[in-house]
Amino acid sequence: MTSSDWPTDETPAESTRASDVEAPNCSLSLDAVFELLSDERSRRLLYVLSDLDGTAAIDDAVEHLAASGDEPAGTSPAPAAKRCVRTALHHATVPRLTDYGVVDYDPRGGVVTLTESGDRLQPYLAVARERDRADGRSVLGGATKTEW
């Protein structure tokens, strides 16, 4: 018996076949894409970069990522929160994304930029963002974010 002979509750119109979904031309393996997106810190930095047209100063990314959403309008996140985020970005998240080739980092200018490979993650990132929202996770700042 082949897999196409197995009974299923789905009618052909209801099922989604891999051949029906167009994958973007991404230089990363599918495993690498899902490994990157499985890390909440990486995913959240990619959300920020996506929202800021692919480029962000580290200081701007820190502000977005450290925000809890509870700050009064016009105020900045707590210095301790910003320090934690900055340290994680500098020592873990940015180097990891750089190693995968999805961002470039200019340490002199303090700027992180999505690469062409990073741009090609957008379809996957859009699905991840919707899932995070559905699960009640903040997609930028927020109390439900990863401990930095």
N, C-alpha and C positions, 0 to 999 in steps of 0.2 A: 504494500500500500504506500503510495506517495503522499506527501503532505497535502497535495491538491485534492486527494481522495478523502481526506478526513472530514467527518461531518463538522459543521459549524452552525452556530445560531445566527450568524450574520449573513445577510443577503449580500450579493456582490456590490450592490449600490451603497451599502452601509460600511463595507470594509475599506480600509485604506491600505493600499499596497505600496511598498517601497518605490516601485516604478512610477507611482503617481506623484511623488514628492520630489521636487527639484532641489538638489543640494547645491549650495553656492560653491563656486570655484575657490576653495580654501586650501592653502598649502599645508595646513595642519591635518594630521590624521583625525578621524572622528573620535578616537580615544583621547587624544590631546585636547580637542575642543571640549569634550565633556569633563575631562579632568580639570581644566581651567575654570569652567563654569560651575563645577561642584564646590569650588573654594569661594565662600561668601565674600571674603575681602577682595579677591581678584574681580569677582563679578561686580561688586559695588563700585570699584574704581573704574571698571569698564562702563558702567552705567553713567558715571560722572563724565567720563571722556566723551561718551556718545552724546550726552545732553549738551556738552560744551563744544560741539562741532569737531571733536577729535583731538583737541589740544587743551591742556590745563597747566597752569603754574601749580607747583606742589602746594603752595600756600592756599590757593583756591580749592584744590582737591581736599586738603586737610579741613578747611572750613565746612565744605559740603559733607564730608564723611564724619566729622566729629559732632555735627549738629544733632541734638537729641529731639528737636522739634518743640521742646518745652521752653526755649529761650524767648524772652519778650522780643517783640519786633524791633529790629535794628540793633540787636545785641549779638555778640559773638559767643561761640561755645566756650566752655570753661577751659582755661589754660592746660589743666591736667589732661583733659580729653584730647585736646589738640596735640599735646606732647606724645601721648600714646599712639595716636593715629600716625603722626609724622614718623615716629620710630618704626612702626610696623611697615609703613610705605617704604621707607628708606632701606630697611634691612631685609624685608621679605617680599612684599607684594610687587613693588616695581622691578626688583631684580628677577623675580620669577616670570613676570610678564615679558620682560626684556629677553630672558633666556628662550622663551617660546617664540620670540620674534613678533609679538603682537603690539608692543609699544617700543618707542625709542625714548630714551631719557637723556636730557642735556643737563648734566650736573652743574655746569657754570651758570646756565640761565634758570635752572630749577624748573624745567618744563618737561612734561610728559606728553607724548604725541602718539596717537594710534598709527600703526603702520598699515600698509595695504592688507596684510594678513589680518590685522585687527579689525579693519573695516569689513572684511569678509565674514567676521563673526556676527555681524549685525542681525541676521535672521535668527540665529541661535540665541543671541542676547535678548531679542524681543520676546521670544518664547519664555526664557528664564525670568525676565522682568514680569511678565504676566503671571507666571506661576508664583513668584515671590509676593506679588500683590494679592493673589488669591489666598495665599497662606498667611496673609497679614503681616508680612515682613516689609519693612521700609526699604525702598529702593534707592534712597540716598542716605539721609540721616534717620535716626529714630531709635526708640528704646528697644526695639526688637533686633537691632543690629548685632553683629558679631562683637565679642569683646576684643578690642584692639590690643 
